[in-house]
Every structure is written in structure tokens, then in C-alpha cells.
Amino acid sequence: MRARPRRNRKNQLIRNMVEETVLRPTNLIYPLFLLEGDIAKQPIESLPGIFRMNLNDLCVEVENSIAVGVSSFVLFPAVPEKYKDKTATYSVHADNFYLEAVRQLKQRFPQIVLMSDVAMDPYSSDGHDGYVENGEILNDRTLPILGDMALAQAQAGFDIIGPSDMMDGRVGYIRDVLDENNFVNTSIMSYTAKYASAFYGPFRQALDSAPKAGDKKTYQMNPANKREALIEARLDEAEGADFLMVKPALCYMDVIHTLKEHSDLPIAAYNVSGEYAMLKAACEKGWLDYEVAMPEMLLSLKRAGSDVILTYFAKDFGQLYQQL
């Protein structure tokens, strides 16, 4: 046999030499959950090793993450029920603890990248990503609320705005608001193909942000559809998105690959809470080896076409990467 592919696998140096996909901590964004005030950090039962944290504890987590090469974070607020209303007014309130935390984080760690979450659900008394009237999610009534929210976040210091709501036209609306207010360098990472998935459960428990009535199927995508993701991608590109995201990641690698093949923009994948919880549970049972399975999962998402991966595994991967 003249062709022996195993010759390129015969030792680690040669395997490294011909490695097609490389994943680094700099490709990862680490989701963090923020509490108001000085409440002691709270473990999230369905996300082992992940906590809701006050600002001081969150600063420690950021510092520890930077030490292992992870310097990009997406921040989610656990908003008390008392601040919620139908129009998410607390999202732009002068005393909003989420916005104040960003100001302090950027002052203490100017080198980090912070990504926001733009959607009504953390602040909405209805628990939906858009404005609810008579049980219907009103798309165009939602857009000004999202625009105001995005502007407040840019003013606070977020580097990347993350519209996760799946309202039609929101990327263009937000881009116009940012540009008109001289935030032309603030990026938008659009949740382009966000599916109505069962894998968001632990996240919704972490933020207590599940809908009070109904579901999100009129605005999040049908898991059966792939070509529809291209429609969303083309619209988001035309409206000014800087990144296109697929969420969830693990069961949607074909969608990740499809967007990568059809767009020149960076593709992001959100390795969501349910995907994290599944792997952690299997490893805690001893059915899988965490230090082998976890990087394999992330590498597969990179191989599928993700330039950026939002993942709760980020800090752990950074620690493993240092040992290579």
C-alpha cells in the first residue's frame, strides 16, 4: 500500500502538524450570571459549578478566567420580580445594577470584551422576549424598547450588543440607534438562528425568566428548519450584524456549517445550558471523562464552522489548555 494515512498519525508532533481545527481560549465567550447587591453567590442546581454572583464574586471569576486565557464574557442579569413590568423599563433605569456592573467591570478590567443580552424577558412581567398584548407578541411595538435597551448598554460600556429576542428587523433598528448616537464601533452579535429548544431549561431556571403564559414558538425558530436560517442570516447581514449566532449548538451543527458556507461574517455558536448540564451529569456519574469529552465537544463545534463559542465550559477549557 502506497497510501497509508496512519503515517500522519504516528506520533503527537506529526498529528499536531497536520491538525485541521485549532481551538483556543480566545475563541470562547464565558456566560456569567449577575445578582443585585451583595447577596452571597448562589449555586445553580441544574448547572453544576455555575453560580449566580454579586459583582465582587463576579470580579473574582473574571480575574480567574483571565489568568487561563479567557477574556470575553456575556453577562446576564438575574432581575428581581419587583423590577419587572410589561415594557421592561428597568432595563434602561439609571440605577440598573446590570449597567452599573458593566461600568465597574470595564474600569477594573479594561482589557476584557463584554457582550450584553438584549431582550425583554429578564425585565418583563410576562417573561417573553417581546411586548405582549392580548396574548400576542407584538414585533414592531418591541423594537423601540430593544433600541433603548441596546443604547443604554452601549453607554454603559458593552463592546458587543447581543440581541437574543428574534424579533424581525431588530438588528437594523439597533444598528440605526447605535450609529445615530455615535456608537458606530459597538458590535452586534445577532442571535440569528435561535431555535425554540428544550435545551434552555437550566438557563431559564438560573434567571427565572420563563414565560408566564404560552411559549416562544412564534418568534424562535422551528427545530425542523435549516433553510430558514439562511433567510435570517441574509437579513441580519443586510441590517448590519457583525457576527451571526446559532443557538443551541450541539444539535444544530448542520446549521452552523450551513451559515459558515454561505456567509463571510464570523459565525458564533451558543453551547447552551442544557448541553452543558448533560455532559456534566454524565461525567459526574463516571460515564464520561470530563477532561476528554468536554474539549472534544467544543472542538466539534469549532470544526463545524464556529469562529466563536459561547460556553459555560470556557474557564475549565482554559485551565486544560494551559496544561498542553
N, C-alpha and C positions, 0 to 999 in steps of 0.2 A: 504494500500500500504506500503510494507516494504522498497521499494526503492523510495526515494524521493530526486532526485538531487537538488532540491531547498534548502535542508538543508545546502548545501555547498555554498549557495549564500546569506544566511540570514543576514549577516552584513559585513561591509567592512573588518574587521580583518580576518574573515574566507575566504572571497573572495581573499584577499592578500595571505593568507596561501597556497591556492591551485592554485594560478596563474601559468599557464604553460609557459608563454612567458614574459620575462622581457626585457624592452628596456631602456638603459641608454644613457646619452650624450656621454659616452666614445665609444659607438658603431657607432657614427656618424662622417663623414668627411664633412667639410663645403667648398663648392666651392667658390673661390674668383677670381675676375677679376682685373687684374693689368694694369694700364696705365703707359706710359713712362713719366718721368719728374715730373713736379709739376702741371700738368693740374688738375683743380678742378674736384672733383668726379662727375660722370655723371650718372643720373638715367637711368635704362633700362626700357623702356616703357612697354615691354611685360613681365617683371619680377618685379612686384611692390615690393618695399622695397629692391631691389638688385641694386648695383651700380658698375660701373667701377671706380676704385680708384687708385690714386697715392700711392706711398709707405707710405707716412706719414699717410694718411687716412686709408690705409690697416692695418698699425700697430695698430691704434686705434681700428679697427674692431676685430683684433686678440686679443687684450688685453680684450675687452669687452666679447668676446667669451670664453676666458679662465676663466673669472670670473663666467661664468654659466656652467662650466664643459666641454666645447668643446675645445679640444686642438689639433685636427687633421684637416688639411686643404689641399685641392687640388687647385693648383694655375694655372690660365690660363692667358696668355698674350694677350692683345689687341694690335697687332703689326701694326704700321703704314704701309701703302701701299708702302712707299718709301724703306722699308727694304726687301720687298718680291722679290724672284726670283724663277727660276724653280727648283733649288736644295736646297732651304731653308738654304742658307749659313749663314744667320743672326742667326740661332738657336745655332751656336757654336761661334759666334763672341765674341771677348774679351770684347767689350763694350755692350753686350746684356743686356738690362735693366731687363729682367726676371731673368737671372742668378745672376746679382748684387743684386737684391731684395732678393733672397733666402739667399745669403751670409749675408746680413744685418739682415734679419728676424731671422736666426739661431743664430746670435750673440746677438741679443736683447732678443730673446725668446728661449733659448737653450732647454727648456723642450717640445717644440711642435714637432709634426710629420708633415712633409711636403711631399706631393705627387706631382709629376710632371705630365705633359702631353707630351707624345712622339708621334708626328705625324707631317707630313709636312704641313698640311693645315693652321696653323696660320702664317706660313712663306712663303707659296707657292704662286707664282703669278697665279697659276692655281686653287688654292682653293681646291685641292684634298689632301688626306692623303698620297698618293704615287706619285712617279715620273711619269709625263705624257709625252708620246711621240706618236705623230700622233693620239691623242685621246685615247690611251690605257694606263692604269695604269700598269707600269712595276714593278712587285713584287720584283724580285731579284735585280734590279737596285736601289730599295728603301732601301734595308736592310742596306747597309753601311752608308747611310745618317742617318737612325734611330739609328744605333750603335754609331755614332759620337755624335749625339744629346743626347743620354742617358748618355754617358760618361761625357759630359760637365755638365749635370745636376747633376750627382753624385759628380763630383768635386766641384760643387757649394755648395753642402750640402743637396740635397734632400735625404730623408730617404727611400722613395718608388718611384720607376720609374713606370709610368703608360702608357704603350704602347696602344694607342687607335686607331691605324691605320688599324687593321685587315689584315695586310699582312701575308701571310703564312711564318712560320719559324722565325718571328721576335723575339719571346721570347727567343729562343735558341741563336740567333745571339747576342742579347743584353746581355744575361747571360754570354756568352763567352767573350764579350768585357769588361764587368764589372769585371769578375774574372781575366782576363789577366792583368788588371790594378789595382789589389788589392782592388777592391770594392766588396769583397765577402759577406759583410754584408749588402749591399744595396739591398733592397727587390724589387720584381717585382709584381705589381698588374696588371694582364693582363685583358684587355677588351676581355674576352673570347667569349662571345655571345653578340656581338654588332649588333643590328638589323638595317636595313635600314628603319628607323621610321619617321613618320610625327611629332613626339613629340620633335624633336630637334630644331624647328624653332626659339624660343626665344634665345637659346644659340647662334645660328649662327648669329642672329642679334646683339647680345652682342659683338661678336668678328669680325663681318664682314668676316666670313670665309666660306661662301657658295661657292660651285664650280662655276667657271666661265663658264663652259660648262659641259653638261652631268649630271650624278648623281653618287651616291656611291654604286649602287646595285651590281657591280661586286666584291666588297670586303666586304661590310656589308651584314649581313645575311637576308635571306627572312623571313619576319614575319610569314609565314605559317609553318616554320620548327622548330621542337623541338629536334628530334633525332640528327640533325646536330650539335646541341650544345654539345652533348656528344663527338662527334668527335673532336671538337675544344678543349674541356676540357681535353681530354686524351692527345692530342698533347701538350697543354700548360703545363700540369703536367710533361710530359716527358722532355720538353725543359727547365724546371727549374722555372716555375712560383711559387710564394708564396701565391698568392690569385687568385681566379677566379671570374670575374665580369660578371654580366648580366646587359645589358643596352638596352632599358629602363627597369623600374622596375614594374610599376603598372599593365600593360597589359601583363606582362611576368612572373607572379608569379609561373605559372606551370613550367617554365624553371628554375627559382630559386630553386624550390623544387626538380626538377629532378637532377640538379647538386649537391644539398645537399645530395641526396640519393646515388649518385654514386661517390662522391669524399670525401676524408678526409681533403682536403685543406679548409681553410676558404673561404666562399662564400660572395662576395660583390654584392650589387645592387645599380645602379645609378638611383635615383629618379629624373628624368631629368626635364629640364626647362619647357617643355610643361605640365607635370604633376603638377608641382608647379603652373604654370600660371592658369590652370583650377580650381584648388582648391581656389587660391587667388581670382579669378574673381567671383566664386560662393559665397565666403564669403563676398566680397565687395558688392555684390548685396543683401546680407542678406538672401540668400537661405540656407546657411550652417553656423554653428557655428564654427569659426576658432579654438578656443581653445579645441574643442571636436573632430572635423573632422581631423585636422592636426595630432595629436598624434595617432588617430586611423589608419590613412593611414600608418604611419611609423611602428606602431605595427604590422600591417598586413604583411608588408614586412619582419619584423623580424620573425613572425610566419611561413611564407612561407619557411624560411631557411636561411635568410641573417644574417651573423655574423656582417657585416659591411654595412652601408648605406651611400652613398654619397648623400647629400640633401641640398637644399637651405633653408630648414626649420630648420637646425641644431641649430642656435643660439636661435630661438624662442622656440624650444623644450627644450633647456637647461634652459631657463627662466621659462618655465612651470614646469619643473622637480624640480626646486628649491622650488616651492610652495607646492609640495606634502608632 
